[in-house]
Amino acid sequence: MKLFFCRGVVFLLCLLLLAVTGCGDSGVADETGEDQAGDITVEDEDALVEDNQGEEDSENGEGEEILALDEWEAPANLQEMIAKFEEIQHSIIQDGEVVATVHYLYEDSETIEGTETDRFSVDFGEEKFTVWIDPTGELIKIEAGGEEIPAEMASIFVEPMMANILMPFQIARDWNARELIVDYSTQPGVDVSRVQSEEQEIGGRSAQVYTFEVTVEPPAVEADHGAKMRWQIADFGDLQIITGWDIIESSGEEMNIEFKVEKIVLRE
């Protein structure tokens, strides 16, 4: 078992997560998620192109909603994610190179010593974990490479591992992405523009994929915590979800960090 390697990967992911989210408390009201259905395999976008939708993508006026997100989904914890998602895979990319890939797969429900649990696996590339949690989210058992990890050792890295499973949704929640897109014009210090809108076939379903450039500065955030970002959001009509996030600049420093959601399958 390569526990030293595993901890290194997990904490690298957490550091990158902190770099991407930067100033999680954006000062925008909390978001709410909605139910969804379907399964998605997200395709990469190589470059931004100008939007060809004419008036729909014209400059947004004050108070104008640029995208309705009534079916927005961003689970806040593992229980919510397990209830909705069968599989999620996302990658973290720095300077154009994939530095980490996280693959979550729900496997089954299982009774362990009289306790009902949900079993799922997490693959970080060179190490695969199998995790059992009860309905409250408490860890019941964890294995790495088929070998059970003692509870006192598991506690060292389980929490950051779980954080990285939820990373795409946590980023969206920390930055209140839904509110910034829907109500951006009412938020001082926030500038949102839609730079691309393209219909794509994703996982057998038709989706409109929108790319937004977002700049957040004081007073929306604390001084020296501003950021310039590029977000990709897929709209399936009955479901909207973030599928990509590029951090262009953070706290005045140029950055080249992004994540891409590469696969999502929803539970039936």
VENWOGI-V364040 format. One record per helix or strand. SS is the DSSP state (A for helix, B for strand). FROM is the first residue (numbers start at 1). LEN is the number of residues. If there is no record, write none. Layout:
{{SS & FROM & LEN} {SS & FROM & LEN}}
//
This chain:
{{A & 3 & 19} {B & 39 & 2} {A & 54 & 4} {B & 72 & 1} {A & 78 & 7} {B & 85 & 10} {B & 97 & 16} {B & 115 & 9} {B & 128 & 7} {B & 139 & 6} {B & 147 & 2} {A & 151 & 15} {A & 167 & 8} {A & 177 & 10} {B & 190 & 13} {B & 205 & 12} {B & 227 & 9} {B & 240 & 11} {B & 253 & 14}}
//
